[in-house]
Amino acid sequence: MRVLVTGVKGQLGFDVCRELSKRGIENQGIDINDCDLCDEAATERVFGEYKPDVIVHCAAYTAVDKAESEPEKCAAVNVGATLNVARAAKQNNAKMVYISTDYVFSGEGEEPFETDAEKAPMSVYGKTKSEGEDAVTETCDKYFIIRTSWVFGINGGNFVNTMLRLGSEKESISVVCDQIGSPTYTYDLSKLICDMIVTEKYGIYHGTNEGFCSWFEFASAIMEAADLPCKVEKVLTSEYKSAAKRPLNSRLSKKKLDDALFSRLPKWQDALERYLKEKQKMQ
């Protein structure tokens, strides 16, 4: 099996390649310097040369607020490039994994969203990721769409790193307390992806670490785990100005994972603990 991973310089792409190598699965990671996925001809050529059996498409435009002021650029990456990758997957008869997000939903209510819940994105980022999903489902027969949330990994910037930095610089910080979701460690998510690609259990799944919390609770857990004295104050989303509207409910149901007999990811608290240990090892 030969696996081509896009966005290898990002958190998830890095961990997917690392996990594939650990399992002895041949893989190649690419990023923007290797291939501009927005260029259909270049994508077709690079993918045609490698002849992958599986494509794991981690590359994405993820600057949620910035996307509001540059929607065309966001769409070019999240929709256009995804369509090019999906076409390349089809041409090579390869399985495709597309990484999506809780932002495809309305963010309303308190119940976890099922995989077949109506999509109603409320930001440019969410809309483009939803359209990226559509590009995959309309182009490919053999696909896994995995919606995730609140990701953090060793190879890049993320909320945990920001909190660690702020926690060492400030006496107190304010963090929103009414957005609820699941922090997700890319190391754990990469294992699920690698479990999926050796099967033919195609479809749409939700993959996050277990348990729900608010960003405030997550930030508080980070300060405690890192033994930082910084005080975390609660603030409501309505009091916190941002260009893009954020979902209050980012809870995702794992029923589809259970039905397909895939293992759920560990609890987010356990994931955070392991992530901080890995960061310490690398210092």
C-alpha positions in Angstrom: 0.0 0.0 0.0 1.3 3.4 -1.0 -0.2 6.5 0.8 0.2 10.1 -0.3 -0.4 12.7 2.5 -1.1 16.4 1.7 -0.3 19.1 4.2 2.7 17.2 5.7 4.0 20.4 7.3 0.8 20.8 9.3 0.0 19.1 12.6 -2.2 16.3 11.3 -0.3 15.6 8.1 2.9 15.3 10.1 1.4 12.8 12.5 -0.3 10.7 9.8 3.0 10.2 8.0 4.7 9.4 11.3 2.0 6.8 12.2 2.1 5.2 8.7 5.9 4.8 8.9 5.5 3.3 12.4 3.1 0.7 10.9 5.5 0.0 8.0 3.2 1.5 5.4 4.9 3.2 2.5 4.1 6.9 2.4 5.0 10.2 0.9 4.1 13.6 2.5 3.8 16.7 0.3 3.2 20.4 0.9 2.8 23.6 -1.1 6.5 23.6 -2.1 6.1 20.1 -3.6 2.8 20.7 -5.4 0.3 23.5 -5.6 -3.0 21.6 -5.2 -4.9 24.5 -6.6 -3.2 23.8 -9.9 -5.2 20.9 -11.5 -2.5 19.9 -14.0 0.3 19.9 -11.4 -1.9 17.9 -9.0 -2.6 15.3 -11.7 1.0 15.0 -12.6 2.4 14.7 -9.1 -0.2 12.2 -8.0 0.1 10.3 -11.3 3.8 9.9 -10.7 3.4 8.5 -7.2 0.5 6.3 -8.1 -1.0 6.2 -4.5 -3.4 3.5 -3.3 -4.7 6.0 -0.7 -4.7 9.8 -0.5 -5.0 11.5 2.9 -5.9 15.1 2.3 -4.9 17.1 5.3 -4.0 20.3 3.5 -6.5 23.1 4.1 -7.0 26.8 4.7 -7.8 27.0 8.4 -7.5 30.7 9.3 -11.1 31.0 10.3 -11.2 34.8 10.9 -9.0 35.7 8.0 -11.2 33.7 5.7 -14.0 36.3 6.2 -11.9 38.9 4.4 -10.4 36.6 1.7 -13.2 34.1 0.8 -11.9 33.5 -2.7 -8.5 32.3 -1.4 -10.2 30.2 1.2 -12.5 28.6 -1.4 -9.6 28.0 -3.8 -7.8 25.9 -1.2 -10.7 24.2 0.6 -12.9 23.6 -2.4 -10.9 23.9 -5.6 -7.8 22.1 -4.4 -9.9 19.4 -2.7 -11.7 18.8 -6.1 -8.4 18.5 -7.8 -7.2 15.9 -5.2 -10.6 14.1 -5.5 -10.2 13.9 -9.3 -6.6 12.6 -8.8 -7.9 9.9 -6.4 -10.5 8.9 -9.0 -7.9 8.7 -11.8 -5.6 6.6 -9.7 -8.4 4.4 -8.3 -7.2 5.4 -4.9 -9.1 5.7 -1.6 -9.5 9.3 -0.4 -9.5 10.6 3.2 -10.8 14.2 3.5 -10.4 16.0 6.9 -13.4 18.1 7.7 -14.7 20.1 10.6 -17.6 20.7 13.1 -17.9 24.1 11.4 -20.0 22.5 8.6 -22.9 22.6 11.2 -25.0 25.4 12.6 -23.4 25.2 16.0 -26.8 25.4 17.7 -28.4 23.3 20.3 -26.7 21.1 22.9 -26.9 17.6 21.5 -24.0 16.1 19.6 -24.4 16.4 15.8 -24.8 13.0 14.0 -22.9 12.5 10.7 -26.1 12.8 8.7 -27.3 16.0 10.4 -28.2 18.9 8.2 -25.2 21.0 7.3 -25.6 24.8 7.9 -22.2 26.5 8.1 -22.2 30.0 9.4 -18.7 31.2 8.4 -16.7 31.3 5.1 -14.4 28.6 6.5 -17.3 26.3 7.4 -19.0 26.9 4.0 -15.8 26.0 2.1 -15.2 22.9 4.1 -18.8 21.8 3.5 -18.3 22.4 -0.2 -15.1 20.5 0.0 -17.0 17.5 1.4 -19.5 17.8 -1.5 -16.6 17.8 -4.0 -15.4 14.5 -2.5 -18.7 12.8 -2.3 -19.6 13.8 -5.9 -16.3 12.8 -7.4 -15.1 9.7 -5.5 -16.6 6.3 -4.8 -14.0 5.3 -2.2 -13.9 8.0 0.4 -13.6 8.6 4.2 -14.7 12.0 5.4 -13.6 12.6 9.0 -15.0 15.7 10.8 -12.9 16.7 13.7 -12.6 19.7 16.1 -10.2 21.7 18.2 -7.0 20.0 17.0 -3.6 20.2 18.6 -0.4 18.5 17.6 3.3 18.6 18.0 4.1 20.1 14.6 2.5 23.5 14.6 0.7 26.3 16.4 -2.4 25.5 18.3 -4.6 26.5 21.3 -2.5 24.5 23.8 0.7 26.3 22.8 -0.9 29.7 22.9 -2.2 29.0 26.4 1.2 27.8 27.5 2.8 31.0 26.1 0.1 33.3 27.6 0.2 31.4 30.9 3.9 32.1 31.3 3.6 35.8 30.3 0.4 37.0 32.0 -1.2 36.8 35.5 -4.7 36.3 34.0 -6.4 35.7 30.7 -10.0 35.6 29.5 -11.3 32.6 27.6 -14.8 31.9 26.2 -16.9 29.6 28.4 -20.0 29.0 26.2 -18.5 27.2 23.2 -18.5 23.5 23.9 -16.5 20.8 21.9 -13.8 18.2 22.1 -10.1 18.9 22.0 -8.4 16.5 19.6 -4.8 15.3 19.6 -3.6 14.8 16.1 -1.5 11.8 17.3 -4.7 10.0 18.3 -6.6 11.1 15.2 -3.8 9.8 12.9 -4.2 6.4 14.4 -7.9 6.4 13.5 -7.1 7.4 10.0 -4.5 4.6 9.6 -7.1 2.1 11.0 -9.7 3.3 8.4 -7.6 3.3 5.2 -6.9 -0.5 5.4 -10.7 -1.1 5.3 -13.5 -0.5 2.8 -15.8 1.0 5.4 -16.3 4.2 3.4 -18.5 7.1 4.5 -18.6 10.1 6.8 -17.3 9.9 10.3 -16.7 12.1 13.3 -13.3 11.7 15.0 -12.4 13.6 18.1 -11.0 12.7 21.5 -13.7 11.6 24.0 -15.5 14.1 26.3 -16.7 17.6 26.0 -15.6 20.8 27.5 -15.6 24.6 27.0 -12.5 26.5 25.8 -12.4 28.0 29.4 -12.3 24.5 30.9 -9.7 23.4 28.4 -7.5 26.5 29.1 -7.9 25.8 32.9 -6.8 22.2 32.4 -3.8 23.3 30.4 -2.7 25.8 33.2 -3.1 23.1 35.8 -1.3 20.4 33.9 1.6 22.7 33.1 1.6 24.1 36.7 1.2 27.7 35.5 -0.2 30.2 38.1 -2.1 32.2 35.4 -5.7 32.8 36.4 -8.3 31.9 33.7 -11.4 34.2 33.6 -14.7 33.3 31.9 -16.0 35.4 29.1 -19.1 34.9 26.9 -18.8 34.6 23.1 -21.1 37.6 22.8 -18.5 39.7 24.6 -15.6 38.4 22.5 -15.3 40.1 19.1 -14.1 37.9 16.2 -14.6 38.3 12.4 -16.1 34.8 12.0 -19.1 33.5 13.9 -18.1 30.6 16.1 -20.2 27.6 16.9 -21.5 27.4 20.5 -22.1 23.6 20.0 -19.2 21.7 18.5 -20.2 18.4 20.0 -19.9 15.5 17.5 -21.5 12.1 17.8 -19.3 9.0 17.5 -22.2 6.6 16.7 -20.9 6.0 13.2 -17.5 5.0 14.5 -19.1 2.6 16.9 -21.4 1.1 14.2 -18.3 0.5 12.0 -16.4 -1.0 14.9 -13.6 1.6 14.9 -12.0 2.4 18.2 -12.9 5.7 19.8 -10.1 8.1 20.6 -8.9 8.4 24.3 -10.4 11.1 26.6 -9.2 14.6 25.9 -7.6 15.0 29.3 -5.4 11.9 28.7 -4.5 13.3 25.3 -3.5 16.7 26.8 -1.3 15.0 29.4 0.5 12.9 26.7 0.9 15.9 24.4 2.6 18.0 27.2 4.9 15.1 27.9 5.9 14.8 24.2 6.5 18.6 24.1 8.7 18.3 27.1 10.7 15.5 25.5 11.4 17.6 22.5 12.7 20.6 24.4 
